[in-house]
Amino acid sequence: MSAPVELPLAAPATGRGDARQIATISPERYRRLAGRVRLLSWLSLGAMSVEGVVALFAGIMAGSIALVGFGLDSAIEGFASVIIIWRFTGSRVMSESAEQRAQKLVAIQFFLLAPYVAFESVRALAGAEHADVSLLGMTLAVWSLITMPLLGVAKQRIAEQIGSAATKGEGRQNVLCAYLAGALLIGLAGNAIAGAWWLDPVVGLLIAAVAVKEGAEAWRGEGCCVGSPLDGFAVDGERCQDDCCT
């Protein structure tokens, strides 16, 4: 019978002694959950591929930096899905070094997006460039608002069970995509209804800013108090500062 794997979970801080708890998960269950993560990442990769192509096409046609930025974000998130698929394939499933490499690679994806989108957004604002109305872009934003939270929340729940900060980071990228889709929809609708052309590059700047923030958190491994079940890492009350840990 296989020995259980230690999985650290953060307990609510009570102010009395050590708030540390250690749960266990069997290697068999760990592998089953890893398989679910891999499947979800394949689904994300397919969705992001379609989303990225449509957003880039619509953005180029409408001259919308927000749509182009959204398309690039989709491409980067798609690559993050590839990283997680790699992480949970073959002998890497139980590898701590693979987890650490995947965590850093997922974080880098955020930093690849920010400089381009920020530069183009500032250029559009300075030149008062007006994006055309894009019904295709608005439809895409609504579709992302519906699908991305489902994928992101599912990944984050499994990440809590298997202690994978890399999976947590990818799930947060999906949730971030939904937030950005909402902001994108506001910008595109504002331009279509009220001629508020400046909303488009402003949304682009928002995408860049959020990408930097999320990238920094992912690089530090701030996976909502997720530690690794593979290295005995334990999380105490003082280190755990995320809202979801309370």
C-alpha positions as a Markdown table, in Angstrom:
| # | Residue | x | y | z |
|---|---|---|---|---|
| 1 | Met | 0.0 | 0.0 | 0.0 |
| 2 | Ser | 1.4 | 3.3 | -1.0 |
| 3 | Ala | 2.4 | 5.8 | 1.7 |
| 4 | Pro | 0.4 | 9.0 | 1.9 |
| 5 | Val | 1.9 | 12.3 | 0.7 |
| 6 | Glu | 1.9 | 15.2 | 3.2 |
| 7 | Leu | -0.2 | 18.1 | 2.0 |
| 8 | Pro | 0.1 | 21.4 | 4.0 |
| 9 | Leu | -3.1 | 23.3 | 4.5 |
| 10 | Ala | -3.3 | 26.7 | 6.2 |
| 11 | Ala | -5.6 | 27.0 | 9.2 |
| 12 | Pro | -7.3 | 30.2 | 10.3 |
| 13 | Ala | -5.1 | 32.2 | 12.6 |
| 14 | Thr | -6.5 | 32.0 | 16.2 |
| 15 | Gly | -3.7 | 33.9 | 18.0 |
| 16 | Arg | -3.0 | 30.8 | 20.1 |
| 17 | Gly | 0.1 | 28.9 | 19.3 |
| 18 | Asp | 0.9 | 27.3 | 15.9 |
| 19 | Ala | -1.9 | 27.5 | 13.4 |
| 20 | Arg | -0.3 | 24.8 | 11.3 |
| 21 | Gln | -2.2 | 21.7 | 10.0 |
| 22 | Ile | -1.0 | 18.9 | 7.9 |
| 23 | Ala | -3.3 | 16.9 | 5.8 |
| 24 | Thr | -2.4 | 13.8 | 3.7 |
| 25 | Ile | -3.2 | 12.7 | 0.2 |
| 26 | Ser | -2.3 | 9.3 | -1.2 |
| 27 | Pro | -0.1 | 9.1 | -4.4 |
| 28 | Glu | -3.0 | 7.5 | -6.2 |
| 29 | Arg | -5.4 | 10.3 | -5.5 |
| 30 | Tyr | -2.6 | 12.8 | -6.3 |
| 31 | Arg | -2.2 | 11.3 | -9.7 |
| 32 | Arg | -5.9 | 11.2 | -10.3 |
| 33 | Leu | -6.2 | 14.9 | -9.5 |
| 34 | Ala | -3.2 | 15.6 | -11.6 |
| 35 | Gly | -4.9 | 13.9 | -14.5 |
| 36 | Arg | -7.9 | 16.2 | -14.0 |
| 37 | Val | -5.6 | 19.2 | -14.1 |
| 38 | Arg | -4.1 | 18.0 | -17.3 |
| 39 | Leu | -7.6 | 17.6 | -18.9 |
| 40 | Leu | -8.6 | 21.0 | -17.8 |
| 41 | Ser | -5.4 | 22.5 | -19.2 |
| 42 | Trp | -6.1 | 20.8 | -22.6 |
| 43 | Leu | -9.6 | 22.3 | -22.5 |
| 44 | Ser | -8.1 | 25.7 | -21.7 |
| 45 | Leu | -5.6 | 25.4 | -24.5 |
| 46 | Gly | -8.3 | 24.7 | -27.0 |
| 47 | Ala | -10.5 | 27.6 | -25.7 |
| 48 | Met | -7.5 | 30.0 | -25.6 |
| 49 | Ser | -6.4 | 29.1 | -29.2 |
| 50 | Val | -9.9 | 30.0 | -30.5 |
| 51 | Glu | -10.1 | 33.1 | -28.3 |
| 52 | Gly | -6.7 | 34.4 | -29.2 |
| 53 | Val | -7.2 | 34.0 | -33.0 |
| 54 | Val | -10.6 | 35.7 | -32.9 |
| 55 | Ala | -9.5 | 38.5 | -30.6 |
| 56 | Leu | -6.4 | 39.3 | -32.7 |
| 57 | Phe | -8.4 | 39.2 | -36.0 |
| 58 | Ala | -11.1 | 41.5 | -34.5 |
| 59 | Gly | -8.6 | 43.8 | -32.9 |
| 60 | Ile | -6.6 | 44.3 | -36.1 |
| 61 | Met | -9.8 | 44.8 | -38.1 |
| 62 | Ala | -11.2 | 47.4 | -35.7 |
| 63 | Gly | -7.8 | 49.0 | -34.7 |
| 64 | Ser | -8.5 | 48.1 | -31.1 |
| 65 | Ile | -5.4 | 47.8 | -28.8 |
| 66 | Ala | -7.6 | 46.4 | -26.1 |
| 67 | Leu | -8.8 | 43.5 | -28.3 |
| 68 | Val | -5.2 | 42.9 | -29.6 |
| 69 | Gly | -4.0 | 42.9 | -26.0 |
| 70 | Phe | -6.7 | 40.5 | -25.0 |
| 71 | Gly | -5.7 | 38.2 | -27.9 |
| 72 | Leu | -2.1 | 38.3 | -26.8 |
| 73 | Asp | -3.2 | 37.5 | -23.3 |
| 74 | Ser | -5.1 | 34.5 | -24.6 |
| 75 | Ala | -2.0 | 33.3 | -26.4 |
| 76 | Ile | 0.1 | 33.6 | -23.3 |
| 77 | Glu | -2.5 | 31.8 | -21.2 |
| 78 | Gly | -2.5 | 29.1 | -23.8 |
| 79 | Phe | 1.2 | 28.7 | -23.4 |
| 80 | Ala | 0.7 | 28.5 | -19.6 |
| 81 | Ser | -1.7 | 25.6 | -20.2 |
| 82 | Val | 1.0 | 23.9 | -22.2 |
| 83 | Ile | 3.4 | 24.3 | -19.3 |
| 84 | Ile | 0.9 | 22.7 | -16.9 |
| 85 | Ile | 0.3 | 19.8 | -19.3 |
| 86 | Trp | 4.0 | 19.3 | -19.4 |
| 87 | Arg | 4.2 | 19.5 | -15.6 |
| 88 | Phe | 1.7 | 16.7 | -15.1 |
| 89 | Thr | 2.8 | 14.3 | -17.8 |
| 90 | Gly | 4.9 | 11.2 | -17.2 |
| 91 | Ser | 7.6 | 11.1 | -14.5 |
| 92 | Arg | 7.1 | 14.8 | -13.8 |
| 93 | Val | 3.8 | 14.2 | -12.1 |
| 94 | Met | 5.5 | 13.6 | -8.7 |
| 95 | Ser | 8.5 | 15.9 | -9.4 |
| 96 | Glu | 9.0 | 18.9 | -7.1 |
| 97 | Ser | 11.7 | 20.3 | -9.5 |
| 98 | Ala | 9.1 | 20.2 | -12.3 |
| 99 | Glu | 6.6 | 22.0 | -10.1 |
| 100 | Gln | 9.1 | 24.8 | -9.4 |
| 101 | Arg | 10.1 | 25.2 | -13.0 |
| 102 | Ala | 6.4 | 25.3 | -14.1 |
| 103 | Gln | 5.6 | 27.9 | -11.4 |
| 104 | Lys | 8.3 | 30.2 | -12.7 |
| 105 | Leu | 7.4 | 29.7 | -16.3 |
| 106 | Val | 3.7 | 30.4 | -15.7 |
| 107 | Ala | 4.8 | 33.7 | -14.0 |
| 108 | Ile | 6.9 | 34.7 | -16.9 |
| 109 | Gln | 3.9 | 34.6 | -19.2 |
| 110 | Phe | 2.4 | 37.6 | -17.4 |
| 111 | Phe | 5.6 | 39.7 | -17.9 |
| 112 | Leu | 5.6 | 39.0 | -21.6 |
| 113 | Leu | 2.3 | 40.6 | -22.1 |
| 114 | Ala | 2.6 | 43.9 | -20.1 |
| 115 | Pro | 5.3 | 45.9 | -22.0 |
| 116 | Tyr | 3.7 | 45.6 | -25.5 |
| 117 | Val | 0.2 | 46.4 | -24.4 |
| 118 | Ala | 1.2 | 49.3 | -22.2 |
| 119 | Phe | 3.3 | 50.9 | -25.0 |
| 120 | Glu | 0.5 | 50.5 | -27.6 |
| 121 | Ser | -2.1 | 51.8 | -25.2 |
| 122 | Val | -0.1 | 55.0 | -24.4 |
| 123 | Arg | 0.6 | 55.5 | -28.1 |
| 124 | Ala | -3.1 | 55.2 | -28.8 |
| 125 | Leu | -4.0 | 57.7 | -26.1 |
| 126 | Ala | -1.4 | 60.2 | -27.2 |
| 127 | Gly | -2.4 | 60.0 | -30.8 |
| 128 | Ala | -6.1 | 60.0 | -30.0 |
| 129 | Glu | -6.5 | 56.9 | -32.2 |
| 130 | His | -10.2 | 55.9 | -32.4 |
| 131 | Ala | -10.9 | 52.1 | -32.6 |
| 132 | Asp | -13.9 | 51.0 | -34.8 |
| 133 | Val | -16.9 | 49.3 | -33.3 |
| 134 | Ser | -16.4 | 45.6 | -33.0 |
| 135 | Leu | -19.5 | 43.4 | -32.5 |
| 136 | Leu | -17.3 | 40.3 | -32.9 |
| 137 | Gly | -15.1 | 41.6 | -30.1 |
| 138 | Met | -18.1 | 42.2 | -27.8 |
| 139 | Thr | -19.4 | 38.7 | -28.5 |
| 140 | Leu | -16.0 | 37.2 | -27.7 |
| 141 | Ala | -15.9 | 39.1 | -24.4 |
| 142 | Val | -19.3 | 37.7 | -23.4 |
| 143 | Trp | -18.2 | 34.2 | -24.3 |
| 144 | Ser | -15.0 | 34.6 | -22.2 |
| 145 | Leu | -17.0 | 35.9 | -19.2 |
| 146 | Ile | -19.0 | 32.7 | -19.2 |
| 147 | Thr | -16.3 | 30.1 | -19.8 |
| 148 | Met | -13.1 | 31.3 | -18.2 |
| 149 | Pro | -14.4 | 31.4 | -14.6 |
| 150 | Leu | -15.5 | 27.8 | -14.8 |
| 151 | Leu | -12.1 | 26.6 | -15.9 |
| 152 | Gly | -10.2 | 28.9 | -13.5 |
| 153 | Val | -12.2 | 28.0 | -10.4 |
| 154 | Ala | -12.0 | 24.3 | -11.2 |
| 155 | Lys | -8.2 | 24.4 | -11.5 |
| 156 | Gln | -7.8 | 26.5 | -8.3 |
| 157 | Arg | -9.9 | 24.0 | -6.3 |
| 158 | Ile | -7.7 | 21.1 | -7.4 |
| 159 | Ala | -4.5 | 23.1 | -6.9 |
| 160 | Glu | -5.5 | 23.5 | -3.2 |
| 161 | Gln | -5.9 | 19.7 | -2.9 |
| 162 | Ile | -2.6 | 18.8 | -4.5 |
| 163 | Gly | -0.5 | 21.8 | -3.4 |
| 164 | Ser | 0.5 | 23.1 | -6.8 |
| 165 | Ala | 1.3 | 26.8 | -7.0 |
| 166 | Ala | 1.8 | 26.4 | -10.8 |
| 167 | Thr | -1.7 | 25.1 | -11.2 |
| 168 | Lys | -3.0 | 27.8 | -8.9 |
| 169 | Gly | -1.3 | 30.4 | -11.1 |
| 170 | Glu | -2.7 | 29.0 | -14.3 |
| 171 | Gly | -6.2 | 29.0 | -12.7 |
| 172 | Arg | -5.8 | 32.6 | -11.7 |
| 173 | Gln | -4.8 | 33.4 | -15.3 |
| 174 | Asn | -8.2 | 32.0 | -16.4 |
| 175 | Val | -10.1 | 34.1 | -13.8 |
| 176 | Leu | -8.0 | 37.1 | -14.7 |
| 177 | Cys | -9.1 | 36.5 | -18.3 |
| 178 | Ala | -12.7 | 36.8 | -17.2 |
| 179 | Tyr | -12.1 | 40.0 | -15.4 |
| 180 | Leu | -10.3 | 41.4 | -18.4 |
| 181 | Ala | -13.1 | 40.2 | -20.7 |
| 182 | Gly | -15.5 | 42.3 | -18.5 |
| 183 | Ala | -13.3 | 45.3 | -18.8 |
| 184 | Leu | -13.0 | 44.7 | -22.5 |
| 185 | Leu | -16.7 | 44.5 | -22.9 |
| 186 | Ile | -17.2 | 47.8 | -21.1 |
| 187 | Gly | -14.6 | 49.5 | -23.3 |
| 188 | Leu | -16.0 | 48.2 | -26.6 |
| 189 | Ala | -19.6 | 48.9 | -25.6 |
| 190 | Gly | -18.6 | 52.4 | -24.5 |
| 191 | Asn | -17.0 | 53.1 | -27.8 |
| 192 | Ala | -19.9 | 51.7 | -29.7 |
| 193 | Ile | -22.7 | 53.4 | -27.7 |
| 194 | Ala | -21.1 | 56.7 | -26.6 |
| 195 | Gly | -18.1 | 57.1 | -28.9 |
| 196 | Ala | -15.8 | 56.9 | -25.8 |
| 197 | Trp | -12.8 | 55.9 | -27.9 |
| 198 | Trp | -10.4 | 56.5 | -24.9 |
| 199 | Leu | -11.9 | 53.6 | -23.0 |
| 200 | Asp | -10.2 | 51.1 | -25.4 |
| 201 | Pro | -6.5 | 52.1 | -24.6 |
| 202 | Val | -7.4 | 52.6 | -20.9 |
| 203 | Val | -8.6 | 49.0 | -20.8 |
| 204 | Gly | -5.3 | 48.1 | -22.5 |
| 205 | Leu | -3.4 | 49.8 | -19.7 |
| 206 | Leu | -5.5 | 47.9 | -17.2 |
| 207 | Ile | -4.6 | 44.6 | -18.8 |
| 208 | Ala | -0.9 | 45.5 | -18.6 |
| 209 | Ala | -1.1 | 46.6 | -14.9 |
| 210 | Val | -3.0 | 43.5 | -13.8 |
| 211 | Ala | -0.6 | 41.3 | -15.8 |
| 212 | Val | 2.4 | 42.7 | -13.8 |
| 213 | Lys | 0.6 | 42.2 | -10.5 |
| 214 | Glu | -0.4 | 38.6 | -11.2 |
| 215 | Gly | 3.0 | 37.8 | -12.6 |
| 216 | Ala | 4.8 | 39.0 | -9.5 |
| 217 | Glu | 2.5 | 37.0 | -7.3 |
| 218 | Ala | 2.9 | 33.9 | -9.4 |
| 219 | Trp | 6.7 | 34.3 | -9.4 |
| 220 | Arg | 6.7 | 34.4 | -5.5 |
| 221 | Gly | 4.5 | 31.4 | -5.4 |
| 222 | Glu | 1.6 | 33.2 | -3.8 |
| 223 | Gly | -0.9 | 30.5 | -4.7 |
| 224 | Cys | -3.4 | 31.3 | -1.9 |
| 225 | Cys | -1.5 | 29.4 | 0.8 |
| 226 | Val | -0.7 | 26.4 | -1.4 |
| 227 | Gly | 2.4 | 24.6 | -0.5 |
| 228 | Ser | 3.9 | 21.5 | -2.1 |
| 229 | Pro | 2.9 | 18.0 | -0.9 |
| 230 | Leu | 6.2 | 16.8 | -2.3 |
| 231 | Asp | 8.7 | 18.7 | -0.2 |
| 232 | Gly | 7.1 | 18.9 | 3.2 |
| 233 | Phe | 6.6 | 22.7 | 2.9 |
| 234 | Ala | 4.4 | 24.0 | 5.7 |
| 235 | Val | 2.5 | 27.2 | 5.9 |
| 236 | Asp | 2.1 | 29.0 | 9.1 |
| 237 | Gly | -0.4 | 31.7 | 10.2 |
| 238 | Glu | 2.1 | 34.6 | 9.8 |
| 239 | Arg | 3.1 | 33.7 | 6.3 |
| 240 | Cys | -0.5 | 33.1 | 5.1 |
| 241 | Gln | -1.9 | 36.5 | 4.4 |
| 242 | Asp | -4.3 | 35.8 | 1.5 |
| 243 | Asp | -8.0 | 36.6 | 2.1 |
| 244 | Cys | -9.0 | 33.1 | 1.1 |
| 245 | Cys | -7.1 | 31.7 | 4.1 |
| 246 | Thr | -9.3 | 33.4 | 6.7 |
